[in-house]
Amino acid sequence: MSSSRTTEDTYEAQNDQRLDELHSKIRTLRGVTTDIYDDAERQHLTLDDTGNAFSSLSTSLSQSSRRAAQAFGLSGAGGVRQMRIILYIVGSLLAFWLVWKTKEIWWVSESA
């Protein structure tokens, strides 16, 4: 009888030890789960802030482009046509290039 009692005590001690190990693993797993949840919440807040910033930038950019269109007369009735503005820009670039080339020729002829 004492032999079976000793065996039962040994099994009981092993069960208690394994139960303690299992409890330790559960605590570790709970800590990891909490860390993952906290990290996901932080990333969610960061994504929300980024989305709000992009939304604000989009609104600001559309307002700026609308004001620029009004300043250049591109919007509304009686505004300057887009083709005319493109021709003005191309013509001014061409005139600038001609002045630059002409000035280059004068510099070469003066130094010779």
N, CA, C and O of each residue as an XYZ file, in Angstrom:
448
protein
N       0.790     -1.175      0.000
C       0.000      0.000      0.000
C       0.844      1.254      0.000
O       0.515      2.219     -0.690
N       1.916      1.261      0.755
C       2.780      2.435      0.809
C       3.455      2.665     -0.526
O       3.742      3.803     -0.897
N       3.711      1.575     -1.254
C       4.318      1.687     -2.578
C       3.356      2.362     -3.545
O       3.780      3.216     -4.324
N       2.095      2.013     -3.520
C       1.133      2.636     -4.421
C       0.885      4.087     -4.010
O       0.634      4.940     -4.861
N       0.955      4.366     -2.718
C       0.787      5.744     -2.234
C       1.947      6.605     -2.696
O       1.739      7.759     -3.071
N       3.158      6.078     -2.679
C       4.334      6.807     -3.126
C       4.238      7.072     -4.616
O       4.601      8.155     -5.077
N       3.760      6.109     -5.369
C       3.593      6.288     -6.807
C       2.545      7.352     -7.086
O       2.720      8.182     -7.978
N       1.467      7.331     -6.333
C       0.429      8.348     -6.512
C       0.967      9.741     -6.201
O       0.662     10.707     -6.900
N       1.771      9.831     -5.145
C       2.366     11.130     -4.785
C       3.320     11.615     -5.880
O       3.372     12.806     -6.184
N       4.067     10.691     -6.463
C       4.987     11.042     -7.553
C       4.201     11.556     -8.755
O       4.548     12.580     -9.343
N       3.140     10.838     -9.111
C       2.312     11.279    -10.241
C       1.657     12.639     -9.955
O       1.560     13.501    -10.828
N       1.219     12.796     -8.718
C       0.593     14.065     -8.335
C       1.600     15.212     -8.429
O       1.250     16.302     -8.882
N       2.834     14.981     -8.010
C       3.883     16.006     -8.083
C       4.209     16.333     -9.537
O       4.390     17.500     -9.884
N       4.285     15.310    -10.389
C       4.545     15.544    -11.813
C       3.401     16.336    -12.451
O       3.633     17.240    -13.253
N       2.171     15.989    -12.089
C       1.016     16.725    -12.618
C       1.049     18.197    -12.180
O       0.766     19.101    -12.966
N       1.398     18.411    -10.910
C       1.485     19.791    -10.416
C       2.575     20.568    -11.153
O       2.394     21.736    -11.496
N       3.718     19.898    -11.394
C       4.818     20.556    -12.104
C       4.399     20.900    -13.545
O       4.667     22.004    -14.018
N       3.764     19.989    -14.218
C       3.327     20.232    -15.600
C       2.220     21.288    -15.646
O       2.138     22.076    -16.588
N       1.382     21.289    -14.627
C       0.339     22.306    -14.551
C       0.956     23.696    -14.371
O       0.498     24.668    -14.971
N       1.995     23.780    -13.544
C       2.703     25.058    -13.378
C       3.377     25.493    -14.678
O       3.341     26.675    -15.022
N       3.990     24.558    -15.403
C       4.610     24.874    -16.692
C       3.567     25.354    -17.696
O       3.808     26.309    -18.435
N       2.427     24.705    -17.723
C       1.340     25.096    -18.623
C       0.820     26.488    -18.267
O       0.537     27.304    -19.144
N       0.701     26.739    -16.978
C       0.246     28.065    -16.534
C       1.246     29.151    -16.946
O       0.851     30.248    -17.340
N       2.520     28.842    -16.855
C       3.557     29.794    -17.277
C       3.472     30.068    -18.775
O       3.600     31.211    -19.213
N       3.256     29.018    -19.554
C       3.137     29.193    -21.011
C       1.896     30.004    -21.360
O       1.928     30.813    -22.287
N       0.822     29.801    -20.644
C      -0.410     30.560    -20.897
C      -0.188     32.040    -20.584
O      -0.646     32.902    -21.335
N       0.506     32.346    -19.489
C       0.813     33.744    -19.159
C       1.667     34.383    -20.239
O       1.432     35.533    -20.613
N       2.663     33.651    -20.752
C       3.513     34.172    -21.823
C       2.692     34.428    -23.078
O       2.836     35.467    -23.723
N       1.833     33.477    -23.420
C       0.979     33.621    -24.595
C       0.029     34.808    -24.438
O      -0.199     35.546    -25.397
N      -0.520     34.997    -23.254
C      -1.398     36.133    -22.999
C      -0.631     37.448    -23.151
O      -1.173     38.418    -23.681
N       0.615     37.491    -22.695
C       1.435     38.696    -22.840
C       1.730     39.007    -24.303
O       1.669     40.161    -24.727
N       2.049     37.968    -25.068
C       2.321     38.158    -26.497
C       1.063     38.637    -27.209
O       1.128     39.525    -28.060
N      -0.076     38.054    -26.864
C      -1.336     38.463    -27.477
C      -1.646     39.921    -27.163
O      -2.089     40.665    -28.038
N      -1.419     40.326    -25.942
C      -1.643     41.729    -25.558
C      -0.706     42.654    -26.314
O      -1.126     43.722    -26.759
N       0.541     42.270    -26.467
C       1.496     43.083    -27.229
C       1.075     43.216    -28.687
O       1.164     44.300    -29.265
N       0.619     42.123    -29.280
C       0.162     42.160    -30.680
C      -1.042     43.087    -30.811
O      -1.120     43.865    -31.762
N      -1.975     43.013    -29.873
C      -3.158     43.865    -29.910
C      -2.764     45.346    -29.793
O      -3.264     46.188    -30.538
N      -1.867     45.650    -28.853
C      -1.425     47.041    -28.679
C      -0.737     47.567    -29.933
O      -0.958     48.709    -30.336
N       0.095     46.733    -30.548
C       0.784     47.147    -31.770
C      -0.209     47.384    -32.907
O      -0.066     48.339    -33.669
N      -1.207     46.522    -33.019
C      -2.222     46.694    -34.063
C      -3.007     47.981    -33.844
O      -3.321     48.682    -34.807
N      -3.326     48.301    -32.597
C      -4.038     49.549    -32.300
C      -3.185     50.765    -32.657
O      -3.694     51.733    -33.223
N      -1.890     50.724    -32.331
C      -0.996     51.839    -32.680
C      -0.911     52.008    -34.188
O      -0.947     53.135    -34.683
N      -0.799     50.917    -34.922
C      -0.735     50.999    -36.378
C      -2.051     51.514    -36.952
O      -2.050     52.261    -37.931
N      -3.166     51.123    -36.355
C      -4.468     51.610    -36.804
C      -4.559     53.130    -36.633
O      -5.026     53.836    -37.526
N      -4.110     53.619    -35.484
C      -4.125     55.068    -35.248
C      -3.198     55.795    -36.220
O      -3.532     56.870    -36.718
N      -2.044     55.210    -36.484
C      -1.105     55.820    -37.431
C      -1.703     55.880    -38.828
O      -1.571     56.891    -39.519
N      -2.357     54.807    -39.245
C      -2.998     54.793    -40.556
C      -4.135     55.813    -40.625
O      -4.314     56.470    -41.651
N      -4.893     55.948    -39.557
C      -5.954     56.954    -39.527
C      -5.385     58.360    -39.650
O      -5.907     59.185    -40.398
N      -4.305     58.629    -38.907
C      -3.677     59.949    -38.985
C      -3.135     60.223    -40.381
O      -3.260     61.335    -40.892
N      -2.531     59.207    -40.998
C      -2.006     59.368    -42.353
C      -3.131     59.619    -43.342
O      -3.005     60.471    -44.221
N      -4.226     58.890    -43.208
C      -5.380     59.101    -44.080
C      -5.943     60.504    -43.934
O      -6.306     61.141    -44.924
N      -6.016     60.985    -42.699
C      -6.504     62.342    -42.470
C      -5.562     63.377    -43.071
O      -6.013     64.382    -43.620
N      -4.263     63.141    -42.972
C      -3.291     64.077    -43.540
C      -3.414     64.123    -45.063
O      -3.378     65.200    -45.657
N      -3.558     62.964    -45.689
C      -3.712     62.941    -47.146
C      -5.019     63.592    -47.585
O      -5.069     64.263    -48.616
N      -6.059     63.395    -46.811
C      -7.340     64.024    -47.126
C      -7.220     65.543    -47.038
O      -7.730     66.262    -47.898
N      -6.556     66.020    -46.014
C      -6.343     67.458    -45.860
C      -5.481     68.007    -46.994
O      -5.757     69.086    -47.518
N      -4.440     67.270    -47.372
C      -3.586     67.688    -48.482
C      -4.372     67.737    -49.782
O      -4.202     68.664    -50.574
N      -5.227     66.754    -50.012
C      -6.033     66.729    -51.222
C      -6.964     67.934    -51.286
O      -7.101     68.557    -52.338
N      -7.597     68.262    -50.180
C      -8.490     69.417    -50.136
C      -7.714     70.702    -50.388
O      -8.145     71.554    -51.164
N      -6.582     70.836    -49.738
C      -5.760     72.035    -49.907
C      -5.261     72.172    -51.344
O      -5.245     73.271    -51.897
N      -4.856     71.058    -51.942
C      -4.357     71.084    -53.309
C      -5.459     71.440    -54.300
O      -5.223     72.197    -55.242
N      -6.651     70.905    -54.097
C      -7.748     71.233    -55.013
C      -8.150     72.697    -54.871
O      -8.482     73.340    -55.867
N      -8.126     73.234    -53.660
C      -8.431     74.660    -53.467
C      -7.366     75.533    -54.124
O      -7.690     76.547    -54.743
N      -6.106     75.147    -53.994
C      -5.022     75.917    -54.610
C      -5.123     75.887    -56.132
O      -4.926     76.909    -56.788
N      -5.426     74.732    -56.689
C      -5.537     74.650    -58.149
C      -6.746     75.446    -58.640
O      -6.696     76.049    -59.713
N      -7.830     75.452    -57.865
C      -8.999     76.239    -58.239
C      -8.674     77.742    -58.223
O      -9.076     78.484    -59.120
N      -7.941     78.174    -57.188
C      -7.548     79.588    -57.115
C      -6.580     79.960    -58.234
O      -6.664     81.056    -58.788
N      -5.658     79.051    -58.569
C      -4.723     79.324    -59.664
C      -5.471     79.413    -60.995
O      -5.153     80.262    -61.828
N      -6.447     78.555    -61.195
C      -7.238     78.605    -62.423
C      -8.007     79.915    -62.513
O      -8.127     80.492    -63.594
N      -8.527     80.386    -61.388
C      -9.227     81.664    -61.393
C      -8.265     82.814    -61.650
O      -8.613     83.771    -62.342
N      -7.046     82.730    -61.095
C      -6.066     83.800    -61.282
C      -5.615     83.890    -62.734
O      -5.385     84.987    -63.243
N      -5.485     82.756    -63.403
C      -5.062     82.757    -64.795
C      -6.238     82.867    -65.765
O      -6.036     82.891    -66.979
N      -7.444     82.932    -65.250
C      -8.613     83.074    -66.093
C      -8.982     81.815    -66.833
O      -9.574     81.884    -67.910
N      -8.649     80.675    -66.287
C      -8.951     79.412    -66.959
C     -10.348     78.901    -66.636
O     -10.870     78.031    -67.333
N     -10.944     79.429    -65.597
C     -12.260     78.923    -65.214
C     -13.291     80.033    -65.352
O     -12.960     81.218    -65.315
N     -14.506     79.643    -65.507
C     -15.593     80.606    -65.585
C     -15.796     81.109    -67.001
O     -15.052     80.759    -67.917
N     -16.818     81.936    -67.162
C     -17.148     82.466    -68.483
C     -16.171     83.568    -68.871
O     -15.753     84.363    -68.030
N     -15.814     83.608    -70.134
C     -14.927     84.650    -70.638
C     -13.473     84.461    -70.259
O     -12.689     85.403    -70.374
N     -13.088     83.289    -69.815
C     -11.709     83.043    -69.437
C     -10.826     82.839    -70.654
O     -11.313     82.579    -71.754
N      -9.533     82.961    -70.445
C      -8.571     82.754    -71.524
C      -8.549     81.273    -71.853
O      -8.548     80.431    -70.955
N      -8.531     80.959    -73.117
C      -8.525     79.547    -73.511
C      -7.169     78.921    -73.196
O      -6.133     79.586    -73.192
N      -7.218     77.651    -72.938
C      -6.013     76.920    -72.543
C      -4.982     76.916    -73.674
O      -3.783     77.012    -73.413
N      -5.427     76.808    -74.905
C      -4.501     76.769    -76.035
C      -3.732     78.078    -76.133
O      -2.549     78.075    -76.472
N      -4.395     79.209    -75.838
C      -3.723     80.506    -75.904
C      -2.614     80.583    -74.846
O      -1.540     81.118    -75.122
N      -2.852     80.074    -73.682
C      -1.826     80.091    -72.631
C      -0.657     79.199    -73.023
O       0.499     79.561    -72.807
N      -0.947     78.048    -73.593
C       0.132     77.156    -74.037
C       0.970     77.848    -75.102
O       2.198     77.758    -75.076
N       0.331     78.532    -76.032
C       1.075     79.254    -77.070
C       1.916     80.373    -76.486
O       3.037     80.602    -76.939
N       1.391     81.082    -75.478
C       2.178     82.124    -74.815
C       3.426     81.536    -74.164
O       4.510     82.110    -74.268
N       3.280     80.417    -73.505
C       4.425     79.787    -72.827
C       5.450     79.304    -73.842
O       6.645     79.549    -73.679
N       5.003     78.625    -74.879
C       5.927     78.126    -75.902
C       6.596     79.292    -76.613
O       7.796     79.246    -76.884
N       5.831     80.338    -76.919
C       6.414     81.506    -77.586
C       7.450     82.200    -76.724
O       8.490     82.625    -77.227
N       7.179     82.321    -75.426
C       8.157     82.973    -74.553
C       9.418     82.125    -74.413
O      10.522     82.666    -74.354
N       9.264     80.806    -74.360
C      10.448     79.952    -74.306
C      11.265     80.048    -75.594
O      12.495     80.073    -75.548
N      10.603     80.100    -76.716
C      11.282     80.244    -77.999
C      12.008     81.585    -78.073
O      13.147     81.648    -78.536
N      11.355     82.661    -77.617
C      11.991     83.981    -77.614
C      13.204     83.986    -76.691
O      14.247     84.539    -77.042
N      13.078     83.374    -75.516
C      14.210     83.294    -74.593
C      15.365     82.534    -75.224
O      16.516     82.944    -75.082
N      15.085     81.435    -75.918
C      16.135     80.642    -76.557
C      16.817     81.451    -77.663
O      18.040     81.404    -77.797
N      16.036     82.194    -78.457
C      16.623     83.018    -79.531
C      17.527     84.102    -78.965
O      18.614     84.336    -79.494
N      17.095     84.768    -77.898
C      17.934     85.798    -77.263
C      19.207     85.177    -76.729
O      20.283     85.760    -76.858
N      19.100     84.012    -76.137
C      20.275     83.353    -75.584
C      21.257     82.975    -76.696
O      22.461     83.177    -76.535
N      20.779     82.436    -77.815
C      21.661     82.064    -78.927
C      22.270     83.305    -79.570
O      23.447     83.297    -79.927
N      21.488     84.370    -79.722
C      21.998     85.606    -80.312
C      23.083     86.196    -79.417
O      24.116     86.652    -79.908
N      22.856     86.189    -78.140
C      23.849     86.715    -77.193
C      25.126     85.874    -77.251
O      26.228     86.411    -77.136
N      24.983     84.573    -77.429
C      26.143     83.682    -77.527
C      26.970     84.017    -78.769
O      28.200     84.011    -78.719
N      26.300     84.307    -79.872
C      27.013     84.668    -81.113
C      27.762     85.982    -80.923
O      28.897     86.116    -81.380
N      27.142     86.955    -80.255
C      27.811     88.233    -80.017
C      29.037     88.066    -79.133
O      30.059     88.710    -79.366
N      28.948     87.212    -78.126
C      30.072     86.994    -77.238
C      31.241     86.372    -78.006
O      32.395     86.734    -77.781
N      30.943     85.435    -78.913
C      31.997     84.769    -79.675
C      32.644     85.761    -80.618
O      33.867     85.752    -80.755
N      31.861     86.632    -81.289
C      32.426     87.565    -82.241
C      33.197     88.671    -81.540
O      34.152     89.183    -82.123
N      32.845     89.068    -80.336
C      33.568     90.086    -79.590
C      34.908     89.568    -79.089
O      35.870     90.334    -79.029
N      34.999     88.299    -78.728
C      36.233     87.766    -78.185
C      37.233     87.422    -79.277
O      38.413     87.257    -78.969
N      36.827     87.305    -80.526
C      37.721     86.943    -81.621
C      38.536     88.070    -82.121
O      39.331     87.896    -83.044
